[in-house]
Amino acid sequence: MRKTVVITGAGRGSGRRLVELYLDAGDQVVAGVRDPAAVRELQHGSGDGDLEVCALDVRDGGAVQRLADALGGRRVDLLINNAGVMGGDRQSLDDMDYDAWRDALEVNTLAPFRVTTALLPNLAQAPQPKIITLTSQMGSLSRNSPGAFAYRSSKAAANKVMQVLALELKARGMIVCPMHPGWVRTDMGGPNATISVEDSARGLVEVIERLGMAESGRFWTWDGAEHPW
Ligand SMILES: NC(=O)c1ccc[n+]([C@@H]2O[C@H](COP(=O)([O-])OP(=O)(O)OC[C@H]3O[C@@H](n4cnc5c(N)ncnc54)[C@H](OP(=O)(O)O)[C@@H]3O)[C@@H](O)[C@H]2O)c1
């Protein structure tokens, strides 16, 4: 069955490659981007699927509502909350950028909830709706590593939001999972990261495909391992 897939932060990095992979699979992809020019090339060079581009800053409630309006009553099979930020360069014990921390909470924690709830009527029409949020192992409470207060706290909170959403949406048959994409060589991950965008995105697509109700509310990695909270 041809799926309708909505992906946020789709102009570069993992989001962009995920768009291309779903287009190659022949799916209908709705790509949320802050700058629609960012996906111009992709519109011309992709596979068999159909691409729809939607201007979307995930911090903007009005923009999220416009995305929902643009979808109208259409079915959405898969939502990938991919948009994310690090929370600025200054997030150490003696030098904290509080505005950037607030922004990280907006983008990484509040927005996935906002986008998910706005699209619930569309997701409700799918036979097996899936809501995936790219969080991070850096938000795992079971890992003891220092620094990155803003990023870690925003992703830890996003994990919790997704766990609670999974519980509340279980009765509606919706599968909700936070996922760690690996340490990926994107603008965010940097050149020393351990895996390519290609390997991460392909892994995510495969794992997402296999997720069922039994996997909902659990934290998964790009290669199919379960990550401790
Ligand atoms: N790379 C890693 O190693 C790694 C590890 C763990 C988790 N993750 C997570 O994986 C996801 C994708 O990261 P990435 O590595 O692809 O990062 P990236 O290369 O920095 O790309 C981030 C994407 O998020 C978008 N974005 C940022 N703020 C936004 C906003 N307010 N509204 C809409 N879009 C926004 C960016 O759009 P613009 O182009 O408009 O800025 C960009 O498309 C993120 O959630 C990240 O936290 C990444």
The ligand as an SDF file (V2000), in Angstrom:
LIG
                    3D

 48 52  0  0  0  0  0  0  0  0999 V2000
   23.2180   13.6820   13.9340 N   0  0  0  0  0  0  0  0  0  0  0  0
   23.2370   12.9490   15.0230 C   0  0  0  0  0  0  0  0  0  0  0  0
   24.2840   12.3730   15.3810 O   0  0  0  0  0  0  0  0  0  0  0  0
   21.9890   12.7550   15.8550 C   0  0  0  0  0  0  0  0  0  0  0  0
   22.0630   11.8870   16.9610 C   0  0  0  0  0  0  0  0  0  0  0  0
   20.9140   11.6760   17.7230 C   0  0  0  0  0  0  0  0  0  0  0  0
   19.7370   12.3010   17.3900 C   0  0  0  0  0  0  0  0  0  0  0  0
   19.6870   13.1620   16.3120 N   0  0  0  0  0  0  0  0  0  0  0  0
   18.4030   13.7920   16.0010 C   0  0  0  0  0  0  0  0  0  0  0  0
   18.0410   13.4760   14.6730 O   0  0  0  0  0  0  0  0  0  0  0  0
   17.2510   14.5410   14.1350 C   0  0  0  0  0  0  0  0  0  0  0  0
   17.8440   14.9930   12.7920 C   0  0  0  0  0  0  0  0  0  0  0  0
   19.1140   15.5470   13.0510 O   0  0  0  0  0  0  0  0  0  0  0  0
   20.2200   15.8080   11.9310 P   0  0  0  0  0  0  0  0  0  0  0  0
   21.4300   15.1120   12.3730 O   0  0  0  0  0  0  0  0  0  0  0  0
   19.6730   15.5730   10.5760 O   0  0  0  0  0  0  0  0  0  0  0  0
   20.4500   17.3670   12.1970 O   0  0  0  0  0  0  0  0  0  0  0  0
   20.7140   18.5850   11.2000 P   0  0  0  0  0  0  0  0  0  0  0  0
   21.5300   18.1370   10.0650 O   0  0  0  0  0  0  0  0  0  0  0  0
   21.2070   19.6780   12.0760 O   0  0  0  0  0  0  0  0  0  0  0  0
   19.2430   18.9350   10.6620 O   0  0  0  0  0  0  0  0  0  0  0  0
   18.2820   19.4060   11.5480 C   0  0  0  0  0  0  0  0  0  0  0  0
   16.9980   19.6220   10.7970 C   0  0  0  0  0  0  0  0  0  0  0  0
   16.0250   20.1240   11.7160 O   0  0  0  0  0  0  0  0  0  0  0  0
   15.4430   21.2810   11.1350 C   0  0  0  0  0  0  0  0  0  0  0  0
   14.9500   22.2360   12.1260 N   0  0  0  0  0  0  0  0  0  0  0  0
   15.6420   22.8290   13.1450 C   0  0  0  0  0  0  0  0  0  0  0  0
   14.8490   23.6960   13.7910 N   0  0  0  0  0  0  0  0  0  0  0  0
   13.6420   23.6640   13.1660 C   0  0  0  0  0  0  0  0  0  0  0  0
   12.4210   24.3320   13.3550 C   0  0  0  0  0  0  0  0  0  0  0  0
   12.2560   25.2390   14.3390 N   0  0  0  0  0  0  0  0  0  0  0  0
   11.3790   24.0420   12.5320 N   0  0  0  0  0  0  0  0  0  0  0  0
   11.5270   23.1360   11.5540 C   0  0  0  0  0  0  0  0  0  0  0  0
   12.6690   22.4840   11.2950 N   0  0  0  0  0  0  0  0  0  0  0  0
   13.7140   22.7350   12.1020 C   0  0  0  0  0  0  0  0  0  0  0  0
   16.5460   21.8880   10.2990 C   0  0  0  0  0  0  0  0  0  0  0  0
   15.9790   22.7920    9.3650 O   0  0  0  0  0  0  0  0  0  0  0  0
   16.7590   24.1270    8.8540 P   0  0  0  0  0  0  0  0  0  0  0  0
   17.5740   23.6710    7.6680 O   0  0  0  0  0  0  0  0  0  0  0  0
   15.6610   25.0510    8.5090 O   0  0  0  0  0  0  0  0  0  0  0  0
   17.6230   24.5900    9.9990 O   0  0  0  0  0  0  0  0  0  0  0  0
   17.1480   20.6530    9.6750 C   0  0  0  0  0  0  0  0  0  0  0  0
   16.4040   20.2380    8.5590 O   0  0  0  0  0  0  0  0  0  0  0  0
   17.2480   15.6420   15.1830 C   0  0  0  0  0  0  0  0  0  0  0  0
   16.0650   15.5760   15.9450 O   0  0  0  0  0  0  0  0  0  0  0  0
   18.4540   15.3020   16.0560 C   0  0  0  0  0  0  0  0  0  0  0  0
   18.3420   15.8180   17.3560 O   0  0  0  0  0  0  0  0  0  0  0  0
   20.7840   13.3890   15.5410 C   0  0  0  0  0  0  0  0  0  0  0  0
  1  2  1  0
  2  3  2  0
  2  4  1  0
  4  5  1  0
  4 48  2  0
  5  6  2  0
  6  7  1  0
  7  8  2  0
  8  9  1  0
  8 48  1  0
  9 10  1  0
  9 46  1  0
 10 11  1  0
 11 12  1  0
 11 44  1  0
 12 13  1  0
 13 14  1  0
 14 15  2  0
 14 16  1  0
 14 17  1  0
 17 18  1  0
 18 19  2  0
 18 20  1  0
 18 21  1  0
 21 22  1  0
 22 23  1  0
 23 24  1  0
 23 42  1  0
 24 25  1  0
 25 26  1  0
 25 36  1  0
 26 27  1  0
 26 35  1  0
 27 28  2  0
 28 29  1  0
 29 30  1  0
 29 35  2  0
 30 31  1  0
 30 32  2  0
 32 33  1  0
 33 34  2  0
 34 35  1  0
 36 37  1  0
 36 42  1  0
 37 38  1  0
 38 39  2  0
 38 40  1  0
 38 41  1  0
 42 43  1  0
 44 45  1  0
 44 46  1  0
 46 47  1  0
M  CHG  2   8   1  16  -1
M  END
$$$$
